[in-house]
Amino acid sequence: MMVTGFYFRNGQEITIKKELNKLALGTGVTLMVLHSEPAHAGNINQSMQPIINVLKDLAEPVSYGFMIKGFMKMMAGDEHEGYKTIKLAAGGFIGIQWIPFIFKTIKSIQF
């Protein structure tokens, strides 16, 4: 197996190519991680934005699934628990979509 990686040192890109067998795989990957420097020089908010976007995108199918669970509970005769599950699924979806806006608003407050 050929593993290729790169890292930046003193503003210069250095490429590592390693032929690894099963025994040395962990060592080679650990070596590349230990000798790497961050390639992104932005702040933590910019670095975390892709993760935030993934979580916002995952909120829809998860809340959809819980809404289906709520309707199934209603069909099974447990109306109160079904309504509660549907309400919390919708609230959770809306909340996850609004979290970045809420934090932006809080950070904009001048003390």
C-alpha positions as a Markdown table, in Angstrom:
| # | Residue | x | y | z |
|---|---|---|---|---|
| 1 | Met | 0.0 | 0.0 | 0.0 |
| 2 | Met | 1.3 | 3.4 | -0.9 |
| 3 | Val | 0.5 | 6.3 | 1.5 |
| 4 | Thr | 1.2 | 9.8 | 0.4 |
| 5 | Gly | 1.0 | 12.8 | 2.6 |
| 6 | Phe | 2.3 | 16.3 | 2.8 |
| 7 | Tyr | 3.0 | 19.0 | 5.3 |
| 8 | Phe | 4.4 | 22.6 | 5.4 |
| 9 | Arg | 7.6 | 23.5 | 7.1 |
| 10 | Asn | 9.0 | 27.0 | 6.8 |
| 11 | Gly | 6.5 | 27.9 | 4.1 |
| 12 | Gln | 7.6 | 25.0 | 1.9 |
| 13 | Glu | 5.5 | 21.9 | 1.1 |
| 14 | Ile | 7.2 | 18.6 | 1.8 |
| 15 | Thr | 5.7 | 15.4 | 0.4 |
| 16 | Ile | 6.0 | 12.0 | 2.1 |
| 17 | Lys | 5.5 | 8.8 | 0.1 |
| 18 | Lys | 5.6 | 5.6 | 2.1 |
| 19 | Glu | 5.2 | 2.0 | 1.0 |
| 20 | Leu | 3.6 | 0.3 | 4.0 |
| 21 | Asn | 2.8 | -3.2 | 4.9 |
| 22 | Lys | 0.2 | -4.1 | 7.6 |
| 23 | Leu | 2.7 | -4.0 | 10.4 |
| 24 | Ala | 4.1 | -0.5 | 9.6 |
| 25 | Leu | 0.8 | 1.2 | 8.7 |
| 26 | Gly | 0.2 | 2.6 | 12.2 |
| 27 | Thr | 3.8 | 3.8 | 12.5 |
| 28 | Gly | 3.8 | 5.6 | 9.2 |
| 29 | Val | 0.5 | 7.4 | 9.7 |
| 30 | Thr | 1.6 | 8.4 | 13.3 |
| 31 | Leu | 4.9 | 9.7 | 11.9 |
| 32 | Met | 3.2 | 11.9 | 9.3 |
| 33 | Val | 0.8 | 13.3 | 11.9 |
| 34 | Leu | 3.5 | 14.0 | 14.4 |
| 35 | His | 5.7 | 15.8 | 11.9 |
| 36 | Ser | 2.9 | 17.9 | 10.4 |
| 37 | Glu | 2.1 | 21.5 | 11.0 |
| 38 | Pro | -1.4 | 23.1 | 10.4 |
| 39 | Ala | -2.0 | 24.1 | 6.8 |
| 40 | His | -4.8 | 26.4 | 7.7 |
| 41 | Ala | -3.9 | 29.7 | 9.4 |
| 42 | Gly | -7.4 | 30.9 | 10.0 |
| 43 | Asn | -9.2 | 31.3 | 13.3 |
| 44 | Ile | -11.0 | 28.4 | 15.1 |
| 45 | Asn | -14.4 | 29.7 | 13.9 |
| 46 | Gln | -13.4 | 29.3 | 10.3 |
| 47 | Ser | -11.9 | 25.9 | 10.9 |
| 48 | Met | -15.0 | 24.6 | 12.6 |
| 49 | Gln | -17.5 | 25.9 | 10.0 |
| 50 | Pro | -17.5 | 22.7 | 7.9 |
| 51 | Ile | -18.4 | 20.7 | 11.0 |
| 52 | Ile | -21.2 | 23.1 | 11.8 |
| 53 | Asn | -22.5 | 22.8 | 8.3 |
| 54 | Val | -22.5 | 19.0 | 8.5 |
| 55 | Leu | -24.4 | 19.1 | 11.8 |
| 56 | Lys | -27.0 | 21.5 | 10.4 |
| 57 | Asp | -27.4 | 19.2 | 7.4 |
| 58 | Leu | -27.7 | 16.1 | 9.6 |
| 59 | Ala | -30.4 | 17.7 | 11.7 |
| 60 | Glu | -33.1 | 17.3 | 9.0 |
| 61 | Pro | -32.9 | 13.6 | 8.5 |
| 62 | Val | -32.6 | 12.9 | 12.2 |
| 63 | Ser | -35.6 | 15.1 | 13.1 |
| 64 | Tyr | -37.5 | 13.5 | 10.2 |
| 65 | Gly | -36.8 | 10.1 | 11.7 |
| 66 | Phe | -38.0 | 11.2 | 15.1 |
| 67 | Met | -41.2 | 12.7 | 13.6 |
| 68 | Ile | -41.9 | 9.3 | 11.9 |
| 69 | Lys | -41.4 | 7.7 | 15.3 |
| 70 | Gly | -43.9 | 10.1 | 16.9 |
| 71 | Phe | -46.5 | 9.4 | 14.2 |
| 72 | Met | -46.0 | 5.7 | 14.7 |
| 73 | Lys | -46.5 | 6.1 | 18.5 |
| 74 | Met | -49.7 | 8.0 | 17.7 |
| 75 | Met | -50.8 | 5.1 | 15.4 |
| 76 | Ala | -50.1 | 2.6 | 18.2 |
| 77 | Gly | -52.4 | 4.5 | 20.6 |
| 78 | Asp | -49.9 | 6.5 | 22.6 |
| 79 | Glu | -51.0 | 9.9 | 21.4 |
| 80 | His | -49.5 | 12.0 | 24.2 |
| 81 | Glu | -46.0 | 10.5 | 23.7 |
| 82 | Gly | -46.3 | 10.8 | 20.0 |
| 83 | Tyr | -47.2 | 14.5 | 20.1 |
| 84 | Lys | -44.3 | 15.0 | 22.5 |
| 85 | Thr | -41.8 | 13.3 | 20.2 |
| 86 | Ile | -43.0 | 15.3 | 17.2 |
| 87 | Lys | -42.9 | 18.6 | 19.1 |
| 88 | Leu | -39.4 | 17.9 | 20.4 |
| 89 | Ala | -38.1 | 16.8 | 16.9 |
| 90 | Ala | -39.4 | 20.0 | 15.3 |
| 91 | Gly | -38.0 | 22.1 | 18.1 |
| 92 | Gly | -34.6 | 20.4 | 18.0 |
| 93 | Phe | -34.4 | 20.9 | 14.2 |
| 94 | Ile | -35.3 | 24.6 | 14.5 |
| 95 | Gly | -32.9 | 25.0 | 17.4 |
| 96 | Ile | -30.0 | 23.5 | 15.6 |
| 97 | Gln | -30.6 | 25.7 | 12.6 |
| 98 | Trp | -30.7 | 28.8 | 14.8 |
| 99 | Ile | -27.6 | 28.1 | 17.0 |
| 100 | Pro | -25.1 | 29.9 | 14.8 |
| 101 | Phe | -27.4 | 33.0 | 14.5 |
| 102 | Ile | -27.9 | 33.0 | 18.3 |
| 103 | Phe | -24.1 | 32.9 | 18.9 |
| 104 | Lys | -23.5 | 35.6 | 16.3 |
| 105 | Thr | -26.0 | 37.8 | 18.0 |
| 106 | Ile | -24.6 | 37.2 | 21.5 |
| 107 | Lys | -21.0 | 37.9 | 20.2 |
| 108 | Ser | -22.2 | 41.2 | 18.7 |
| 109 | Ile | -23.4 | 42.6 | 22.0 |
| 110 | Gln | -21.0 | 45.3 | 23.2 |
| 111 | Phe | -20.4 | 45.4 | 27.0 |
